[in-house]
Amino acid sequence: MRRRRAPRSEPASAPEAIPELADLFDPVLLTSYERDSIEKRLANARRYARRLADAARTLRAPARAENLPHGDAPLRESLARAVVREVVSAGRPGLKRSVSRRMCDAIGRHYLWSSLSSLPVYHELTVLGPWALATSRLPSFERLVDYLSREFLNGIVLHLDQVREQVLSSHEVFLAHCACRSAGVADDLEHDGDLFIMVGEQDQRRLLDRLIDRYDHLDRARVKATTGARMRSLLDDLSEARRSGSSRYRLETFLRATWPDWEILPVLEGYTTRWIRSLQTNRKCQPVDRELVFEMLNIWYFGRGVIFTSMKAVDTPYTICTCPSPEHGGGCTLTNWYYYGGLNHSLIPAEAPGARLRDSRGRVLPCRYFPVRARRPCLGCGCEHSGARPRDLDAGLQAADDMLGRFGLRLQGG
């Protein structure tokens, strides 16, 4: 007589596989502080596992990177050959670097080029791993992260005017998926169930009108060539909503539809195009006309309070991040480590003259606008320090029009 097999039980999902507190310790033996601390870490671990499990379900075969912008991203590359090439090369003109640093730079550029780097589950793991360890607040780990951020991966703060100029100077611009936001490290879209936005209804309308005015003004053939279908469809819908007087014509509609794709990839001298190649193979970026991105900068800066940072892998700049303010949800990996973790090199202050708030003796003063940023010296994100209102929207939009004029582009209302 054949023996019947016991029915197979379904394997536990990743979040369910993480034990409860009572399965690990006798709660009676723990102090209230220990219980709270362990329960918080277990809850975080379940959240991280759930995020990664969700990302793993989106795995798809890499797409072929087509219509790549002109740059330094090869169609094929061998990591070993890239490292050897750096060892025997003389290095970049005007930049004296050790052999070991050139090797690290080659590895970093290969990482940016590889399709694996922007694969959702892997991309988010590279964000969640350091973030989870950093919540332990181990002094030795924080020192290690500070060293690694100084030497290998950090964000150099860009003044708003620098970002505007770089965007308008670019041959092409792409908007890409932000891993800090999609992984849940930066959960900055809403606050208490409502959209997080720093300006009132009237100013929201002004910012959105500028974007839609510019979209309607651009030549249709040009927009089709420079802007992806998803963004065109959204802007077409908003343009039609304005004409018809629909309630959908709101800045909230634009922000919700585009979040978390707020990473800026300029095709510009000084920035590698390897990260664009990697993101394209995983369908994580889309081209957007540079004049449209220019108007989006105003929305992100004045409406959301972001800090623009030029991200660099070793010695290779590859993207401009719209890092969320630490006032809302603790910020992203970089802003959280800088303002809450005490790290000194995850964010590097802006180098533009006059960007940082200083006293009469030239000493850098704390930020005078944001309460959490006031804990540390001004980074030079774009405030007008000479005015009584450092983030006055009228002055900010006038500066934007002045920049457009320098590039010979149509001014708003002109």
DAQUISUL-V342779 format. One record per run of one state. SS is the DSSP state (helix for helix, strand for strand, loop for the rest). FROM is the first residue (numbers start at 1). TO is the last residue. If there is no record, write none. Layout:
# DAQUISUL-V342779
SS,FROM,TO  SS,FROM,TO
This chain:
# DAQUISUL-V342779
loop,1,20  helix,21,24  loop,25,26  helix,27,29  loop,30,31  helix,32,56  loop,57,78  helix,79,88  loop,89,98  helix,99,113  loop,114,114  helix,115,118  loop,119,119  helix,120,134  loop,135,138  helix,139,151  loop,152,152  strand,153,157  loop,158,159  helix,160,169  loop,170,171  strand,172,176  loop,177,178  helix,179,182  loop,183,189  strand,190,191  loop,192,193  strand,194,195  loop,196,200  helix,201,217  loop,218,219  helix,220,226  loop,227,228  helix,229,244  loop,245,250  helix,251,258  loop,259,262  strand,263,267  loop,268,270  strand,271,271  loop,272,273  helix,274,281  loop,282,284  strand,285,287  loop,288,289  helix,290,304  loop,305,306  strand,307,313  loop,314,315  strand,316,323  loop,324,332  helix,333,339  loop,340,346  strand,347,348  loop,349,357  strand,358,358  loop,359,363  strand,364,364  loop,365,365  strand,366,366  loop,367,372  helix,373,375  loop,376,376  strand,377,377  loop,378,392  helix,393,406  loop,407,414
